[in-house]
Amino acid sequence: MRDDAAVYDASVVTRLRAAGCVFAEDEAAVLLATARSPAELDALVSRRAAGEPLEQVVGWAEFAGLRILVDADVFVPRRRSEFLVSVAVGLARPRLVAGGAMPVIVDLCCGTGALGLAVATELAVTGGAGRVGLAGGVGQAGGIGTVSVGPGRIELHAADLDPAAVACARRNVEPVGGHVYVGDLFGALSDLLRGRVGVLICNAPYVPSGDVAFLPSEARDHEPLVALDGGLDGLTVLRRAAAGAPSWLAPGGVLLVETSDRQAAEMAGVMAAADLTPAIHTDEDTGATVVTGLAARL
């Protein structure tokens, strides 16, 4: 590295540290790799120092081994949500290994579409004891191509109430053959999916309304309120998702939602009230909590 380049790198780190960025060195490396000129780097650093999320500044996020495109004013996928992906894959994979069909995947409140895309990718690459393969190459978002299981293929559907999120999700999901819709929960879906969904993700907001003001400013100021505010106790949208899920789930299908640890028991009760068999999954490393509701098998 030239001496002047090293100094420039140090100056970026200094600016980010002064702005309160905890991982200034890591973020500086991302910004330096993204910028195509000193002027562009200065603009990117200025945006980040002003509080804009790094992922919105550079236009992408690393998530579950994928590069997910992220637009301005769209909810940024959280690394802790990778735990939900691992739970979903862990529940779906045994049926594939046993010779079952690839499940239909639906991602509600999808934001960028990261979670559904990550689950589809994991099942395509590692599921089915080698039966599942990629029929296409890696797309722009670092995701999968068209994925086949024998004569069939993975069905990936995503939906969000926010048109900006839908536009972003389409950039990630449609290049791999998925479908993205705008609308409120199940109202966005085709009736042709009723009773066919094997993996139903609903990463809805679960922050109680009274706690939104205490979120980091980069979330409050740069992500839509509809993606943050979960209602009085944080479970308003998730209750609706659980109540509606049984008519959309295939036999043995599963609904997966993310909550805080203090909300998990109540959410499990909501799942049980909807005639889904609940389970609570926790990850000590990230502090993530996922509640699942399993539909009865025939």
Contacts in CASP RR format, 6 or more apart in sequence:
PFRMAT RR
TARGET T0000
AUTHOR 0000-0000-0000
METHOD contacts of the structure
MODEL  1
MRDDAAVYDASVVTRLRAAGCVFAEDEAAVLLATARSPAELDALVSRRAA
GEPLEQVVGWAEFAGLRILVDADVFVPRRRSEFLVSVAVGLARPRLVAGG
AMPVIVDLCCGTGALGLAVATELAVTGGAGRVGLAGGVGQAGGIGTVSVG
PGRIELHAADLDPAAVACARRNVEPVGGHVYVGDLFGALSDLLRGRVGVL
ICNAPYVPSGDVAFLPSEARDHEPLVALDGGLDGLTVLRRAAAGAPSWLA
PGGVLLVETSDRQAAEMAGVMAAADLTPAIHTDEDTGATVVTGLAARL
1 9 0 8 1.000
8 38 0 8 1.000
9 28 0 8 1.000
9 32 0 8 1.000
12 28 0 8 1.000
12 31 0 8 1.000
12 32 0 8 1.000
12 41 0 8 1.000
12 45 0 8 1.000
13 24 0 8 1.000
13 25 0 8 1.000
13 28 0 8 1.000
15 45 0 8 1.000
15 49 0 8 1.000
16 24 0 8 1.000
16 27 0 8 1.000
16 28 0 8 1.000
16 45 0 8 1.000
16 48 0 8 1.000
16 49 0 8 1.000
17 24 0 8 1.000
18 49 0 8 1.000
19 48 0 8 1.000
19 49 0 8 1.000
19 50 0 8 1.000
19 51 0 8 1.000
21 27 0 8 1.000
21 48 0 8 1.000
21 49 0 8 1.000
27 48 0 8 1.000
27 54 0 8 1.000
30 54 0 8 1.000
30 58 0 8 1.000
31 41 0 8 1.000
31 44 0 8 1.000
31 45 0 8 1.000
31 48 0 8 1.000
31 54 0 8 1.000
31 57 0 8 1.000
31 58 0 8 1.000
32 41 0 8 1.000
34 44 0 8 1.000
34 58 0 8 1.000
35 41 0 8 1.000
35 44 0 8 1.000
44 57 0 8 1.000
44 58 0 8 1.000
47 57 0 8 1.000
48 54 0 8 1.000
48 57 0 8 1.000
51 217 0 8 1.000
51 218 0 8 1.000
51 221 0 8 1.000
51 222 0 8 1.000
52 72 0 8 1.000
52 218 0 8 1.000
52 222 0 8 1.000
53 70 0 8 1.000
53 76 0 8 1.000
53 218 0 8 1.000
53 219 0 8 1.000
53 222 0 8 1.000
53 223 0 8 1.000
55 61 0 8 1.000
55 70 0 8 1.000
55 76 0 8 1.000
55 77 0 8 1.000
56 70 0 8 1.000
56 71 0 8 1.000
56 72 0 8 1.000
56 73 0 8 1.000
56 74 0 8 1.000
56 76 0 8 1.000
56 222 0 8 1.000
59 69 0 8 1.000
59 70 0 8 1.000
59 71 0 8 1.000
60 67 0 8 1.000
60 68 0 8 1.000
60 69 0 8 1.000
60 70 0 8 1.000
60 141 0 8 1.000
61 67 0 8 1.000
61 68 0 8 1.000
61 70 0 8 1.000
61 76 0 8 1.000
61 77 0 8 1.000
61 112 0 8 1.000
61 114 0 8 1.000
62 68 0 8 1.000
63 77 0 8 1.000
63 79 0 8 1.000
63 81 0 8 1.000
63 82 0 8 1.000
63 114 0 8 1.000
63 118 0 8 1.000
64 82 0 8 1.000
64 85 0 8 1.000
64 114 0 8 1.000
64 118 0 8 1.000
64 121 0 8 1.000
64 122 0 8 1.000
65 118 0 8 1.000
66 114 0 8 1.000
66 117 0 8 1.000
66 118 0 8 1.000
66 121 0 8 1.000
66 141 0 8 1.000
66 142 0 8 1.000
66 143 0 8 1.000
67 141 0 8 1.000
67 142 0 8 1.000
67 143 0 8 1.000
68 77 0 8 1.000
68 112 0 8 1.000
68 113 0 8 1.000
68 114 0 8 1.000
68 117 0 8 1.000
68 141 0 8 1.000
68 172 0 8 1.000
69 112 0 8 1.000
69 140 0 8 1.000
69 141 0 8 1.000
69 168 0 8 1.000
69 171 0 8 1.000
69 172 0 8 1.000
70 76 0 8 1.000
70 77 0 8 1.000
70 112 0 8 1.000
70 168 0 8 1.000
71 112 0 8 1.000
71 164 0 8 1.000
71 167 0 8 1.000
71 168 0 8 1.000
71 171 0 8 1.000
72 222 0 8 1.000
73 164 0 8 1.000
73 222 0 8 1.000
73 223 0 8 1.000
73 224 0 8 1.000
74 111 0 8 1.000
74 112 0 8 1.000
74 162 0 8 1.000
74 164 0 8 1.000
74 165 0 8 1.000
74 168 0 8 1.000
74 223 0 8 1.000
74 224 0 8 1.000
75 111 0 8 1.000
75 112 0 8 1.000
75 165 0 8 1.000
75 223 0 8 1.000
75 224 0 8 1.000
75 227 0 8 1.000
75 228 0 8 1.000
76 112 0 8 1.000
76 223 0 8 1.000
77 111 0 8 1.000
77 112 0 8 1.000
77 113 0 8 1.000
77 114 0 8 1.000
77 115 0 8 1.000
79 286 0 8 1.000
80 258 0 8 1.000
80 283 0 8 1.000
80 286 0 8 1.000
80 287 0 8 1.000
80 288 0 8 1.000
81 114 0 8 1.000
81 115 0 8 1.000
81 203 0 8 1.000
81 258 0 8 1.000
81 288 0 8 1.000
82 118 0 8 1.000
82 286 0 8 1.000
83 281 0 8 1.000
83 283 0 8 1.000
83 286 0 8 1.000
83 288 0 8 1.000
83 290 0 8 1.000
84 115 0 8 1.000
84 201 0 8 1.000
84 203 0 8 1.000
84 256 0 8 1.000
84 258 0 8 1.000
84 288 0 8 1.000
84 290 0 8 1.000
85 115 0 8 1.000
85 116 0 8 1.000
85 118 0 8 1.000
85 119 0 8 1.000
85 122 0 8 1.000
87 256 0 8 1.000
87 281 0 8 1.000
87 290 0 8 1.000
87 292 0 8 1.000
88 119 0 8 1.000
88 199 0 8 1.000
88 201 0 8 1.000
88 254 0 8 1.000
88 256 0 8 1.000
89 119 0 8 1.000
89 122 0 8 1.000
89 123 0 8 1.000
89 126 0 8 1.000
91 199 0 8 1.000
91 254 0 8 1.000
91 292 0 8 1.000
91 294 0 8 1.000
92 103 0 8 1.000
92 119 0 8 1.000
92 123 0 8 1.000
92 198 0 8 1.000
92 199 0 8 1.000
92 254 0 8 1.000
93 123 0 8 1.000
93 126 0 8 1.000
93 127 0 8 1.000
93 128 0 8 1.000
95 103 0 8 1.000
96 102 0 8 1.000
96 123 0 8 1.000
96 127 0 8 1.000
96 128 0 8 1.000
96 129 0 8 1.000
96 131 0 8 1.000
96 132 0 8 1.000
97 127 0 8 1.000
97 128 0 8 1.000
97 129 0 8 1.000
99 128 0 8 1.000
99 131 0 8 1.000
101 149 0 8 1.000
102 123 0 8 1.000
102 132 0 8 1.000
102 147 0 8 1.000
102 149 0 8 1.000
102 152 0 8 1.000
102 153 0 8 1.000
102 154 0 8 1.000
102 155 0 8 1.000
103 123 0 8 1.000
103 197 0 8 1.000
103 198 0 8 1.000
103 199 0 8 1.000
103 250 0 8 1.000
103 253 0 8 1.000
104 155 0 8 1.000
104 157 0 8 1.000
104 193 0 8 1.000
104 196 0 8 1.000
104 197 0 8 1.000
104 198 0 8 1.000
104 199 0 8 1.000
104 250 0 8 1.000
105 116 0 8 1.000
105 119 0 8 1.000
105 120 0 8 1.000
105 123 0 8 1.000
105 154 0 8 1.000
105 155 0 8 1.000
105 156 0 8 1.000
105 157 0 8 1.000
105 197 0 8 1.000
105 198 0 8 1.000
105 199 0 8 1.000
105 201 0 8 1.000
106 157 0 8 1.000
106 158 0 8 1.000
106 159 0 8 1.000
106 189 0 8 1.000
106 193 0 8 1.000
106 197 0 8 1.000
106 199 0 8 1.000
106 200 0 8 1.000
106 201 0 8 1.000
106 248 0 8 1.000
107 113 0 8 1.000
107 115 0 8 1.000
107 116 0 8 1.000
107 117 0 8 1.000
107 119 0 8 1.000
107 156 0 8 1.000
107 157 0 8 1.000
107 158 0 8 1.000
107 159 0 8 1.000
107 201 0 8 1.000
107 203 0 8 1.000
108 158 0 8 1.000
108 159 0 8 1.000
108 160 0 8 1.000
108 185 0 8 1.000
108 186 0 8 1.000
108 188 0 8 1.000
108 200 0 8 1.000
108 201 0 8 1.000
108 202 0 8 1.000
108 203 0 8 1.000
108 204 0 8 1.000
108 241 0 8 1.000
109 159 0 8 1.000
109 160 0 8 1.000
109 161 0 8 1.000
109 185 0 8 1.000
109 202 0 8 1.000
109 203 0 8 1.000
109 204 0 8 1.000
109 205 0 8 1.000
109 227 0 8 1.000
109 237 0 8 1.000
110 116 0 8 1.000
110 158 0 8 1.000
110 159 0 8 1.000
110 160 0 8 1.000
110 165 0 8 1.000
110 169 0 8 1.000
110 173 0 8 1.000
110 180 0 8 1.000
110 201 0 8 1.000
110 203 0 8 1.000
111 158 0 8 1.000
111 160 0 8 1.000
111 162 0 8 1.000
111 165 0 8 1.000
111 168 0 8 1.000
111 169 0 8 1.000
111 203 0 8 1.000
111 227 0 8 1.000
112 165 0 8 1.000
112 168 0 8 1.000
112 169 0 8 1.000
112 172 0 8 1.000
113 158 0 8 1.000
113 168 0 8 1.000
113 169 0 8 1.000
113 172 0 8 1.000
113 173 0 8 1.000
113 180 0 8 1.000
114 172 0 8 1.000
115 201 0 8 1.000
115 203 0 8 1.000
116 156 0 8 1.000
116 158 0 8 1.000
116 173 0 8 1.000
116 199 0 8 1.000
116 201 0 8 1.000
117 141 0 8 1.000
117 143 0 8 1.000
117 144 0 8 1.000
117 156 0 8 1.000
117 172 0 8 1.000
117 173 0 8 1.000
117 176 0 8 1.000
119 199 0 8 1.000
119 201 0 8 1.000
120 144 0 8 1.000
120 147 0 8 1.000
120 154 0 8 1.000
120 156 0 8 1.000
120 176 0 8 1.000
121 143 0 8 1.000
121 144 0 8 1.000
123 132 0 8 1.000
123 154 0 8 1.000
124 132 0 8 1.000
124 133 0 8 1.000
124 134 0 8 1.000
124 144 0 8 1.000
124 147 0 8 1.000
124 154 0 8 1.000
125 132 0 8 1.000
125 133 0 8 1.000
125 134 0 8 1.000
125 144 0 8 1.000
126 132 0 8 1.000
131 149 0 8 1.000
131 150 0 8 1.000
132 147 0 8 1.000
132 148 0 8 1.000
132 149 0 8 1.000
133 147 0 8 1.000
133 148 0 8 1.000
133 149 0 8 1.000
134 144 0 8 1.000
134 145 0 8 1.000
134 146 0 8 1.000
134 147 0 8 1.000
135 145 0 8 1.000
135 146 0 8 1.000
135 147 0 8 1.000
135 148 0 8 1.000
135 153 0 8 1.000
136 144 0 8 1.000
136 145 0 8 1.000
136 146 0 8 1.000
136 147 0 8 1.000
137 144 0 8 1.000
137 145 0 8 1.000
138 144 0 8 1.000
138 145 0 8 1.000
139 145 0 8 1.000
139 175 0 8 1.000
139 176 0 8 1.000
140 171 0 8 1.000
140 175 0 8 1.000
141 171 0 8 1.000
141 172 0 8 1.000
141 175 0 8 1.000
141 176 0 8 1.000
143 172 0 8 1.000
143 176 0 8 1.000
144 176 0 8 1.000
145 175 0 8 1.000
145 176 0 8 1.000
145 177 0 8 1.000
146 153 0 8 1.000
146 176 0 8 1.000
146 177 0 8 1.000
147 153 0 8 1.000
147 154 0 8 1.000
147 176 0 8 1.000
148 154 0 8 1.000
155 178 0 8 1.000
156 173 0 8 1.000
156 176 0 8 1.000
156 177 0 8 1.000
156 178 0 8 1.000
156 179 0 8 1.000
157 178 0 8 1.000
157 179 0 8 1.000
157 180 0 8 1.000
157 181 0 8 1.000
157 189 0 8 1.000
157 193 0 8 1.000
158 169 0 8 1.000
158 173 0 8 1.000
158 178 0 8 1.000
158 179 0 8 1.000
158 180 0 8 1.000
158 181 0 8 1.000
159 166 0 8 1.000
159 180 0 8 1.000
159 181 0 8 1.000
159 182 0 8 1.000
159 183 0 8 1.000
159 185 0 8 1.000
159 187 0 8 1.000
159 188 0 8 1.000
159 189 0 8 1.000
160 166 0 8 1.000
160 169 0 8 1.000
160 180 0 8 1.000
160 182 0 8 1.000
160 183 0 8 1.000
160 188 0 8 1.000
161 182 0 8 1.000
161 183 0 8 1.000
161 184 0 8 1.000
161 188 0 8 1.000
161 226 0 8 1.000
162 224 0 8 1.000
162 226 0 8 1.000
162 227 0 8 1.000
163 182 0 8 1.000
164 224 0 8 1.000
165 224 0 8 1.000
165 227 0 8 1.000
166 180 0 8 1.000
166 181 0 8 1.000
166 182 0 8 1.000
169 180 0 8 1.000
170 180 0 8 1.000
173 179 0 8 1.000
173 180 0 8 1.000
174 180 0 8 1.000
181 188 0 8 1.000
181 189 0 8 1.000
182 188 0 8 1.000
185 202 0 8 1.000
185 237 0 8 1.000
185 240 0 8 1.000
185 241 0 8 1.000
185 244 0 8 1.000
186 244 0 8 1.000
186 248 0 8 1.000
189 248 0 8 1.000
193 248 0 8 1.000
194 247 0 8 1.000
194 248 0 8 1.000
195 247 0 8 1.000
195 248 0 8 1.000
195 249 0 8 1.000
195 250 0 8 1.000
196 248 0 8 1.000
196 250 0 8 1.000
197 248 0 8 1.000
197 249 0 8 1.000
197 250 0 8 1.000
197 253 0 8 1.000
198 249 0 8 1.000
198 250 0 8 1.000
198 252 0 8 1.000
198 253 0 8 1.000
198 254 0 8 1.000
199 253 0 8 1.000
199 254 0 8 1.000
199 256 0 8 1.000
200 245 0 8 1.000
200 248 0 8 1.000
200 249 0 8 1.000
200 253 0 8 1.000
200 254 0 8 1.000
200 255 0 8 1.000
200 256 0 8 1.000
201 256 0 8 1.000
201 257 0 8 1.000
202 237 0 8 1.000
202 238 0 8 1.000
202 241 0 8 1.000
202 245 0 8 1.000
202 255 0 8 1.000
202 256 0 8 1.000
202 257 0 8 1.000
203 257 0 8 1.000
203 258 0 8 1.000
204 230 0 8 1.000
204 237 0 8 1.000
204 238 0 8 1.000
204 241 0 8 1.000
204 257 0 8 1.000
205 226 0 8 1.000
205 227 0 8 1.000
205 228 0 8 1.000
205 229 0 8 1.000
205 230 0 8 1.000
205 231 0 8 1.000
205 234 0 8 1.000
205 237 0 8 1.000
206 230 0 8 1.000
206 234 0 8 1.000
206 235 0 8 1.000
206 237 0 8 1.000
206 238 0 8 1.000
206 257 0 8 1.000
206 258 0 8 1.000
206 259 0 8 1.000
206 260 0 8 1.000
206 263 0 8 1.000
207 215 0 8 1.000
207 228 0 8 1.000
207 229 0 8 1.000
207 230 0 8 1.000
207 234 0 8 1.000
208 230 0 8 1.000
208 231 0 8 1.000
208 232 0 8 1.000
208 233 0 8 1.000
208 234 0 8 1.000
209 229 0 8 1.000
209 230 0 8 1.000
209 231 0 8 1.000
209 232 0 8 1.000
209 234 0 8 1.000
212 220 0 8 1.000
212 225 0 8 1.000
212 228 0 8 1.000
212 229 0 8 1.000
213 220 0 8 1.000
215 228 0 8 1.000
219 228 0 8 1.000
220 228 0 8 1.000
230 236 0 8 1.000
230 237 0 8 1.000
230 238 0 8 1.000
231 237 0 8 1.000
233 263 0 8 1.000
233 266 0 8 1.000
234 263 0 8 1.000
235 259 0 8 1.000
235 263 0 8 1.000
235 266 0 8 1.000
235 267 0 8 1.000
235 270 0 8 1.000
238 257 0 8 1.000
238 259 0 8 1.000
238 267 0 8 1.000
238 270 0 8 1.000
239 270 0 8 1.000
241 255 0 8 1.000
241 257 0 8 1.000
242 255 0 8 1.000
242 257 0 8 1.000
242 267 0 8 1.000
242 270 0 8 1.000
242 271 0 8 1.000
242 273 0 8 1.000
242 274 0 8 1.000
242 276 0 8 1.000
242 293 0 8 1.000
243 270 0 8 1.000
243 274 0 8 1.000
244 274 0 8 1.000
245 255 0 8 1.000
245 274 0 8 1.000
245 276 0 8 1.000
245 293 0 8 1.000
245 295 0 8 1.000
246 274 0 8 1.000
246 275 0 8 1.000
246 276 0 8 1.000
246 295 0 8 1.000
249 255 0 8 1.000
249 276 0 8 1.000
249 295 0 8 1.000
250 295 0 8 1.000
251 295 0 8 1.000
251 296 0 8 1.000
251 297 0 8 1.000
251 298 0 8 1.000
252 294 0 8 1.000
252 295 0 8 1.000
252 296 0 8 1.000
252 297 0 8 1.000
253 294 0 8 1.000
253 295 0 8 1.000
254 292 0 8 1.000
254 293 0 8 1.000
254 294 0 8 1.000
254 295 0 8 1.000
255 271 0 8 1.000
255 276 0 8 1.000
255 292 0 8 1.000
255 293 0 8 1.000
255 295 0 8 1.000
256 290 0 8 1.000
256 291 0 8 1.000
256 292 0 8 1.000
256 293 0 8 1.000
257 267 0 8 1.000
257 290 0 8 1.000
257 291 0 8 1.000
257 292 0 8 1.000
258 288 0 8 1.000
258 289 0 8 1.000
258 290 0 8 1.000
258 291 0 8 1.000
259 267 0 8 1.000
259 289 0 8 1.000
259 290 0 8 1.000
259 291 0 8 1.000
260 289 0 8 1.000
261 282 0 8 1.000
261 287 0 8 1.000
261 289 0 8 1.000
263 289 0 8 1.000
264 280 0 8 1.000
264 282 0 8 1.000
264 289 0 8 1.000
264 291 0 8 1.000
265 280 0 8 1.000
267 278 0 8 1.000
267 291 0 8 1.000
268 278 0 8 1.000
268 279 0 8 1.000
268 280 0 8 1.000
268 291 0 8 1.000
269 278 0 8 1.000
271 277 0 8 1.000
271 278 0 8 1.000
271 291 0 8 1.000
271 292 0 8 1.000
271 293 0 8 1.000
272 278 0 8 1.000
275 296 0 8 1.000
276 293 0 8 1.000
276 294 0 8 1.000
276 295 0 8 1.000
277 293 0 8 1.000
277 294 0 8 1.000
277 296 0 8 1.000
278 291 0 8 1.000
278 292 0 8 1.000
278 293 0 8 1.000
278 294 0 8 1.000
279 291 0 8 1.000
279 292 0 8 1.000
279 293 0 8 1.000
279 294 0 8 1.000
280 289 0 8 1.000
280 290 0 8 1.000
280 291 0 8 1.000
281 289 0 8 1.000
281 290 0 8 1.000
281 291 0 8 1.000
281 292 0 8 1.000
282 288 0 8 1.000
282 289 0 8 1.000
282 290 0 8 1.000
283 289 0 8 1.000
END
